[in-house]
Amino acid sequence: MNKFACPLLLSTLLAACGQSGGPGQAGAMPPPEVSVLTVAPERIALTTELPGRLEASRVAQVRARVAGIVLQRAFREGSEVKADEILFRIEPAPFQAALNSAQASLAKAEAALAQSNLKVQRYRPLVETSAISKQEYDDALTAQSQASADLAASKAALDTARLNLGYATVAAPISGRIGRALVTEGALVGQGEATPLAMIQQLDPIYVNLTQSSTEISRLKQALASGQLKSAGQGQAKVTLVSEDGRIYPHPGKLFFSDLTVDESSGAILLRAEFPNPQRDLLPGMYVRARLEQAVNEKAITVPQQAVMRSTDGASVWLVGLDGKVAAQAVTADVQQGGKWIVSQGLKAGDRVIVEGLQKAKPGAVVKPMPWQAAVASAPAK
């Protein structure tokens, strides 16, 4: 090899190494990608999910109002009955006899009054001519008044006898579903007390009793008064029922009653909603949850739940500025609605909030924001 070739080759290799660059001259890493949501106000109906228990809209205890032996049960247990439908028959013979006796006493009282009236009519001209003494005429007037009182008492006794005979046939006071019979044929009822015979519950419509914190109601009223929120409806709030297994009841309900007092033990107020129950799917005593639409926020600021971080200092989110730098922002997010937090303070329209990729960013770092897309539930495989 030529003695001049080696130095020339060495210089060429050194030049090539200098152009490729060492570790200290490597190109900078690209900024990490994060998914961001651009904040925009939206209209949201504020709903509250409250625990509740179903209750029949009307309940009637069927009782024996007269004493006697039950002759017949005239209904099928667990069936629907109509108002005034016959349920039980109590032996009517004693009451029919009492009615006959009262009718006879009434006829006797009417006859006695008629006799007293005739006697007074005869005595009136006689006492004017002093044919009889004033004392005899006064006695005739007294007897007339006594006969009139006896007639009134006989009429009242007849009415009582008719009532008792009517009570021997026990009818349904309301329409609804009747439960099991509490007595059987041959039982002696009404002896000294009004014996319970059965119970009827009206299930359509049906009530659900709810409880809500008085603090929440006060906060809601203040927001409505200040104009921050608007009423959800005219007069009656919409209520949706959720069963224990998470199914939505197909018939919407309406709120129509709020208790005026606060429970001292729980600090809650009783609310009552009414639901149609044509298929009798809802039964008294069932525990349910009700979603109550109480107000509407016309310009709500919302962010997905995963975008909000919580610590001992409170809630915060990470924002991406126009320069691509990350900054922490404290927020007030106390109300949850449909998988989102409603932010009342700390955010404004146009802010870019990091939703996904929080682990890739930190305050002050530069990131590459990408539009966030909400995940769509995939269809089950066939």
Secondary structure as UniProt FT lines:
FT   TURN            3..4
FT   HELIX           5..20
FT   HELIX           23..25
FT   STRAND          33..38
FT   STRAND          42..63
FT   STRAND          68..73
FT   TURN            77..78
FT   STRAND          80..81
FT   TURN            83..84
FT   STRAND          86..90
FT   HELIX           93..128
FT   TURN            129..130
FT   HELIX           134..167
FT   STRAND          169..171
FT   STRAND          176..178
FT   TURN            185..186
FT   STRAND          188..189
FT   STRAND          196..213
FT   HELIX           214..226
FT   STRAND          230..231
FT   STRAND          238..242
FT   TURN            244..245
FT   STRAND          253..258
FT   TURN            264..266
FT   STRAND          268..275
FT   TURN            278..279
FT   TURN            284..285
FT   STRAND          287..304
FT   HELIX           305..307
FT   STRAND          309..311
FT   TURN            312..313
FT   STRAND          314..320
FT   TURN            322..323
FT   STRAND          325..337
FT   TURN            338..339
FT   STRAND          340..345
FT   TURN            349..350
FT   STRAND          352..356
FT   HELIX           358..360
FT   TURN            363..364
FT   STRAND          368..371
//
